[in-house]
Amino acid sequence: MKVKPEEIVRRCHSTASPPRLVLLCGPNVTRCQALVEELVQPMAQSAERVDMTISDITDRPGGLNDEANSASLFGDKRYIVLRLNSGEAVRATAAIETLLASEAGGDPVFVIAPGMGDKTALAKSIAASPDALIATCYETTPQEAAASIQTIARAEGLQLGREMAQEIAALTSNDMVLARMEVEKIALYLDATPDNPQAAETDILLLLGAENDEEDISLLIQAALNGDAPRLAQELAAARAQGISEIGLIRIMLRHLAKLAELRSKVDKGGNVDSVAGHPSVFFKDQKHFKRQLRIWSSAHIARLIERILQLEIVMKSSGQPDQVLLEEELLLIARKAASSR
């Protein structure tokens, strides 16, 4: 069944058991990711999570169905998260259709497929299945973001005016993952709860807002993707002293890479790098960085980068190693790769 992104969590959580397959697609990478994390949240504490990628199913169309129907080592409940980068959904079609055609029940499968459209043959198969849900995540408009932020705030016990919600949306570039983090941070600071609601004034953003944090994170990301190792070392040292959100950096980096992939595809189609990166739709402060990065990174390399950053988040949640160490290692590796490609 095809549903709206804002309905999919309610539909899944309102039933005793989730659908057999849930697929999030569309151009909004971070929203696809965020919705899947919200969907699996009720199971995360009591069920085993199994992460899969295209490499796990490319040569075995039945691999996804087999995994969904295999028993946990300790007999625990399980759920599967399959991540597909842009262009990989076509290669996963046989595996997903095999799963849907199987008569066995199996563990629920959640698929993140950013870039996949909802008019493809695979999307139509999922929409026609009685035990599957598909939702398309489009880019969030400022109006939609502000409304969603007010909804999030009410759930946290925050009384948030529309003007302040719009400011948070602007500070986080309409990224609802980052916006939720900002709202939760404000609620924590004000000791707000649904039973103890608190009003949030605009000036609190000057104290706790995301603007400076995101600017600091952006400097780290640009230094890594530009291959500027000395600058990256300086920014990492500053980040250690001030503290940053590693997950927040991942979200912002994925958003930046999605934009870089979009611009790179225009260059691949014959566009001039300077013209593509200098378009008014690109924030003027970022134009020089995009020009440089478009000359360094190919479409294939950008796709691989997105896969690596998504994998990094998985490792952060499961390895037991400090997030800061894992993040710094990855950024330094990216900077070395970029420097060698210039």
C-alpha positions, 0 to 999 in steps of 0.5 A: 500500500502507498501511504504518505510519510506522515502516516506511515509511522502511525500505521505501523505502530497502531498494529500488533505486528508491523507490515512484512515490508516497509520501503522509504524512497524519494529524494529526501535522504535524511527523512528516509533514514529518520523515518526508518529509525522511528519505525523500528524504535519500538523494537530496538530494545527487545529485538535483534537488528540485522543490517544489510546492503546491496552486496548481501543480495545481489547474487542471491535473489532469495537472500533477503527472504532467507534472512527474514525467515532465519532464526536468531541465534538465541531465538529472539525477535529480529528485524532487518534494515536494508540500505540501498544507495541511489540506483541500487533499488533496481538491482534489489528488485528480484530480492524484494519481489521474492520476499513479497511472493513468499508464503512464509511470514518472517521478520519485518524488513525496512528498506531505505531507498533514497533516490528511488521513484514511486513510479517504478515497477518495484514501487508499484509491486510494493504498493499492490502488496497487502502486507507492504507499505511504501512512502515517498519522502520529498524535500520538506518545504519551510511551511511543512517543516514549521508545522512539523516542528510545532507538532514535535514541540507539543509532544515534548511539552514545549509551547512554540510559536509559529515564528520560532518554529520557522526560525528552527526550520531555517537554522536546520535547513528543513531537516527534521532530524536536526530540527527534532534534536534542536527541539529536544535540546530546548525542552531539556534546557527548560525542563519541559514535559507534556505534564509540565509544559513550558513556553520557549522564547525566541531568544533561547535560540541565541543560547542553544540554537543550531546555527553556530553548531552547524557552521562549525560542522560544515567547516569540518565537512568542507575541509574533508571533502576538499582534501584540505588535511591541515584545515581538517586537523585544525577543525578537529582540534576545535571540535574536540575542545568544544564538543559536537554531535557526531550523529548531527554531523552525519546528518548534515554530511549526508545532506551535503553529499545528496546535493553534491550528487545532484550537482554532479549528475548535471555535470555528467550530463554536460553542465559546466562545473562553474555554472552548475555550482554557481547557480543561485539555488546553491547557497553563496557561501557553499559555491566555492566548495561545491566547485572544488568538490565537483572537480574532485569527486565523480558520481560513483565516488559520491555514491560510495561516500554516501554508503560509507557514511551510512555504514559509519552510523551503523558502526557507531551504534554497534562497535563500542568504540568512541564515536569521536574516534570513528568519525575522525578516522573516517574524515581523515580518510576522506581528506586523504582520498580527496587530496590524492584525486585533485 
